[in-house]
Amino acid sequence: IEPTNSVRYYAPRLYSSQHRAVTASDYEAIIPSVYPNIESVSAYGGEELDPPQYGRVYIAAKPKNGSFLSNFTKKEILASLKSYSVAGIVPTFVDLKFIYVEVDSYIYYNPNFAGDPDTVKSSVVNSLTQFASGTELNKFGGRFKYSKIVSMVDNVNNSITSNITNVRIRRNLLAKVNQFTQYELCFLNSFYCNETNYNIKSTGFGVRGISGTCYFTDEKIDHKKGKLFLFQILTDDTINVLDNNFGTVDYEKGEIIIDTVNITSTTLNNNIIEVQAVPDSNDVLARNELYLQFAVNKSNFYMRRDSISSGENTSGTRFNIQSSYQTGGSKVRGTAIISNSSGRSTSAPTLPVATTSTSSTSSTSSTQTGTPTSSSY
């Protein structure tokens, strides 16, 4: 039985389409009627892409019992759409791509009204986990509404007086291990780039011809563009820059392009490299084929005593103020892995220095065999 909210959403759209697939919205309305096992669907015209693909409609769909449609199911749906489509428009399926929202929340509480602060923290996590599993977020076109999350945290327990919550976004890059590949990672949300470096952070991975664990981050050129550089961690304060031209970043579009590289391993399972950034807006939107998920399990929650509300320090002279902006911190995502290097090292620079290792991705790429591939995520 189709849920009531699904009927309310699709029925007027199906009626307005008049059973003809002319616009992208028409496809969104018709597809659930020809294949009822659809949980969420997104369609957009090729003219919206860069570069434009005129005459095409791109469709991303999530089934109710999984994350991806099989190739057989896609062919069946496309065959069913032929009776609705008009001449000159070619529908094409693309797989959904997940965009994850994570938070660092600093929760101030009045100890006079809270027993164990860990219990209050657990209540916050449980409340947000329940919200994250709902249909408001888990869908195409889903929007992470910052004000709603902040208000929800405040209202979990009457001992909570306020919270400072910072937002970050994450995409998972699936590395094509032992293949020379160029990668494109689209967030479709503008990046906040206040810092000169380390606005973009990755988990660790191995690169052909380089010993040890590598990471990449950005060097800001201006408020719209930046470039990526590849580096290793030598000490807490020292890095070794391996390649100053590892790729590019478009802060305005929310797009990361990694130049051709042969990745040999990843520190995370299943050949995954997690890449994070700070969104320019705390309201995060899932556009096109992006499917929004609130990753509460990878968020951080810190309990802080509100010494003013409790009466311990009414003057506020000892109040622990938390910045509303994400500055500094680790150079990488996750736990930094120290690498030994025989090359010349550099103290963590404000700007990346010239390549300090003879084993750069540029030199390994020049000896590659076969044709490099390209992957878009």
C-alpha positions in Angstrom: 0.0 0.0 0.0 1.4 3.4 -1.0 1.9 5.7 2.0 -0.4 8.7 2.3 2.4 11.3 2.1 3.5 9.6 -1.2 0.0 9.9 -2.6 -0.2 13.5 -1.6 3.1 14.3 -3.3 2.8 12.4 -6.6 -1.0 12.5 -7.3 -1.2 16.2 -8.3 2.1 16.0 -10.2 0.8 13.0 -12.2 -2.4 14.8 -12.9 -0.6 17.9 -14.1 1.6 15.8 -16.4 -1.5 14.6 -18.3 0.4 11.3 -18.7 2.9 12.9 -21.0 6.6 13.1 -20.2 7.6 16.5 -21.4 9.4 18.2 -18.5 11.7 16.7 -15.8 8.9 17.1 -13.3 6.7 14.9 -15.6 9.2 12.1 -15.4 9.3 12.4 -11.6 5.6 12.0 -11.4 5.2 9.2 -14.0 8.1 6.9 -12.9 6.5 5.8 -9.6 3.3 4.9 -11.5 5.1 2.6 -13.9 7.4 1.2 -11.2 5.8 1.4 -7.7 8.8 0.2 -5.8 10.4 3.7 -6.0 11.1 5.4 -2.7 12.4 8.7 -4.2 13.1 9.9 -7.7 14.9 13.0 -9.2 14.9 14.1 -12.8 16.6 17.1 -14.3 17.2 18.3 -17.8 20.5 18.0 -19.6 20.4 21.7 -20.3 21.1 22.4 -16.6 24.5 20.6 -16.8 27.9 22.2 -17.6 28.4 21.6 -20.4 24.7 21.4 -21.4 23.4 18.1 -22.8 20.3 19.2 -24.8 17.6 16.7 -25.5 18.2 14.5 -22.5 16.5 14.0 -19.2 18.6 12.4 -16.4 16.9 10.3 -13.9 18.1 9.1 -10.5 15.9 6.8 -8.4 16.2 5.0 -5.1 14.2 1.8 -4.7 12.4 1.0 -1.4 14.4 -2.1 -0.7 17.9 -0.9 -1.5 20.1 1.9 -2.7 20.4 1.3 -6.5 18.3 0.0 -9.3 19.5 -3.0 -11.2 20.4 -2.5 -14.9 17.5 -4.8 -15.8 15.0 -2.7 -13.8 16.4 0.5 -15.5 15.8 -1.0 -18.9 12.3 -2.1 -17.9 11.4 1.4 -16.7 12.9 3.1 -19.9 10.8 0.7 -22.0 7.7 1.7 -20.1 8.5 5.4 -20.5 8.4 5.1 -24.3 4.6 5.4 -24.3 4.9 8.7 -22.4 7.9 10.3 -23.9 7.8 12.8 -26.7 10.1 12.8 -29.7 13.4 14.5 -29.2 13.8 13.8 -25.5 16.0 10.9 -24.4 15.6 9.7 -20.8 18.8 8.4 -19.2 19.4 6.8 -15.8 22.2 7.8 -13.5 23.0 6.2 -10.2 22.2 8.1 -7.0 25.2 9.5 -5.0 25.1 10.1 -1.3 25.9 13.4 0.3 26.3 13.2 4.1 25.8 16.0 6.6 27.7 15.8 9.9 27.8 18.1 12.9 30.0 19.1 15.8 27.6 20.2 18.5 28.7 21.9 21.7 25.8 21.6 24.1 25.6 23.9 27.2 23.7 22.6 30.1 22.7 23.7 33.6 24.1 21.1 36.0 21.4 22.1 38.5 18.8 20.4 36.3 20.9 17.7 34.8 21.9 14.5 36.6 24.5 12.8 34.4 25.5 14.9 31.4 26.2 11.7 29.5 22.5 10.8 29.8 21.5 14.2 28.4 24.0 13.6 25.5 22.5 10.2 24.8 19.0 11.8 24.6 20.3 14.3 22.1 21.9 11.6 19.9 18.8 9.4 20.1 16.5 12.3 19.1 18.7 13.3 16.1 19.1 9.7 15.1 15.3 9.2 15.0 15.0 12.5 13.0 17.7 11.4 10.6 15.8 8.2 9.7 12.7 10.1 8.6 11.6 11.1 5.1 12.3 14.8 5.5 16.0 14.2 4.9 16.4 10.9 3.2 15.4 11.8 -0.3 16.4 13.6 -3.5 15.9 17.3 -3.0 16.2 16.8 0.8 17.3 19.8 2.7 19.2 19.8 6.0 17.5 22.7 7.9 20.1 24.1 10.3 17.6 26.1 12.5 15.5 23.0 13.0 18.4 20.9 14.2 19.6 23.6 16.6 16.1 24.0 18.0 15.7 20.2 18.3 18.9 20.0 20.4 17.8 22.8 22.7 14.4 21.1 23.3 15.6 17.6 24.1 16.0 18.3 27.8 15.1 21.3 30.0 18.7 21.4 31.4 20.1 22.4 27.9 20.5 26.1 27.8 22.0 26.5 24.3 24.1 24.9 21.7 26.8 25.9 19.1 26.6 23.5 16.2 29.0 23.5 13.2 28.1 21.7 10.0 30.3 19.8 7.5 29.5 17.9 4.4 31.1 14.6 3.2 31.2 12.6 0.0 32.8 9.1 -0.3 35.2 8.6 -3.2 35.4 5.0 -4.4 39.0 4.6 -5.5 39.8 2.5 -8.5 42.7 0.7 -7.0 45.8 0.1 -9.1 44.3 2.0 -12.0 45.3 5.4 -13.4 42.2 7.4 -13.0 41.0 11.0 -12.8 38.2 11.7 -10.2 35.5 14.2 -10.1 33.6 14.7 -6.8 30.6 17.0 -6.9 28.9 18.3 -3.7 26.7 20.8 -5.5 26.8 23.0 -2.4 29.2 25.9 -2.2 32.3 25.5 0.0 33.2 27.9 2.8 36.9 28.8 2.2 38.0 31.2 4.9 41.3 29.5 5.5 44.3 29.6 3.1 44.7 25.8 3.4 42.8 22.7 4.8 39.3 23.8 3.8 39.1 20.4 2.1 40.2 17.3 4.1 40.6 13.6 3.1 41.2 10.3 4.8 44.4 8.5 4.0 45.4 6.5 0.9 48.4 5.0 -0.8 49.8 6.2 -4.1 51.9 4.2 -6.6 55.6 5.1 -6.2 55.2 6.7 -2.8 55.9 5.0 0.5 53.5 5.8 3.4 50.0 7.3 3.8 49.0 10.2 1.7 46.3 12.9 2.0 45.2 15.8 -0.1 43.9 19.2 0.8 43.5 22.6 -0.9 45.4 25.8 -1.4 43.1 28.8 -1.8 43.7 30.9 -4.9 40.7 33.2 -4.5 37.2 32.9 -3.1 36.1 30.9 -6.2 39.0 28.7 -7.1 41.7 26.7 -5.5 44.1 23.9 -6.2 44.8 20.6 -4.5 48.1 19.4 -3.2 49.2 15.9 -2.0 51.1 15.6 1.2 52.1 13.3 4.1 52.2 13.9 7.9 55.7 13.7 9.3 55.0 15.0 12.8 52.1 16.9 14.4 53.5 20.2 13.0 55.4 19.0 9.9 54.2 17.9 6.5 55.9 16.7 3.4 54.4 18.1 0.2 54.5 15.5 -2.6 52.7 17.2 -5.4 51.7 20.8 -5.6 49.3 20.2 -8.5 47.2 17.3 -7.5 43.9 18.7 -8.8 41.5 21.7 -8.5 38.7 22.8 -6.4 35.8 25.1 -7.3 34.5 26.6 -4.1 31.5 28.2 -5.7 30.2 25.1 -7.5 31.3 22.7 -4.7 33.4 20.6 -7.1 36.7 18.7 -6.6 38.7 17.3 -9.5 41.6 15.0 -8.8 44.2 14.7 -11.6 45.2 11.3 -13.0 46.6 9.2 -10.1 47.1 5.6 -9.4 45.7 4.9 -5.9 47.0 1.6 -4.5 45.1 1.4 -1.2 42.9 3.3 1.3 43.0 3.4 5.1 39.2 2.8 5.2 37.6 -0.4 4.1 36.1 -1.0 0.7 38.5 1.3 -1.2 36.7 4.4 0.2 38.3 7.8 0.7 36.2 10.2 2.7 36.4 13.8 1.6 34.9 16.6 3.8 34.3 20.3 3.4 32.4 23.0 5.3 29.4 24.3 3.4 29.0 28.0 2.7 25.4 27.7 4.0 24.4 25.6 7.0 21.3 24.6 5.1 22.5 21.8 2.9 20.5 20.8 -0.2 20.7 17.5 -2.2 20.5 18.5 -5.9 20.2 16.4 -9.0 21.3 12.8 -8.3 22.5 13.6 -4.8 20.7 11.8 -2.0 20.9 13.5 1.4 21.7 11.6 4.6 22.3 13.0 8.1 25.2 11.0 9.5 24.6 11.2 13.3 27.0 8.3 13.8 29.9 10.3 12.5 28.9 13.5 14.3 30.4 14.8 17.5 28.6 16.0 20.6 30.4 17.8 23.5 28.7 18.6 26.8 29.7 21.9 28.5 28.6 23.3 31.8 26.8 26.6 31.6 28.4 28.3 34.6 26.2 31.4 34.2 22.8 29.7 34.2 23.9 27.5 37.2 25.0 30.5 39.2 28.6 29.3 39.5 30.0 32.3 37.6 27.2 34.9 37.0 29.8 37.4 35.9 30.7 35.2 32.9 34.5 35.6 33.5 35.1 31.9 33.4 32.5 31.0 30.8 33.9 28.7 28.1 32.9 30.4 24.8 32.8 28.2 21.7 33.5 29.7 18.2 30.6 29.5 15.7 33.2 29.1 12.9 35.3 26.0 12.1 38.9 27.1 12.1 42.2 25.3 12.6 42.0 21.7 13.8 43.4 18.7 12.1 44.9 18.8 8.6 43.2 15.6 7.7 40.0 13.8 8.2 40.2 11.1 10.9 43.3 10.1 12.8 46.5 11.3 11.1 48.9 8.6 10.2 52.6 9.5 10.5 54.8 8.6 7.5 58.6 8.3 7.4 60.2 10.2 4.5 63.7 10.6 3.3 62.7 13.7 1.4 63.1 17.2 2.7 60.2 18.1 5.0 58.6 21.4 5.7 56.8 22.8 8.7 53.1 23.1 7.9 53.0 25.9 5.5 50.6 28.8 5.0 51.1 28.1 1.3 52.3 24.8 0.0 56.0 24.7 -0.9 57.5 23.2 -4.0 57.5 19.4 -4.4 59.8 17.9 -1.8 59.8 14.3 -2.9 61.1 12.8 -6.1 58.2 10.3 -6.0 55.4 12.6 -7.0 52.2 11.6 -8.8 53.3 13.7 -11.8 56.4 11.5 -12.2 54.5 8.2 -11.8 51.9 9.3 -14.2 54.5 9.9 -16.9 55.4 6.2 -16.8 51.9 4.9 -16.9 50.7 2.2 -19.4 47.3 2.0 -20.8 44.6 4.7 -21.0 43.7 6.6 -17.9 40.0 6.4 -16.9 37.7 9.1 -15.5 35.3 8.6 -12.6 32.6 11.0 -11.5 31.1 10.7 -8.0 
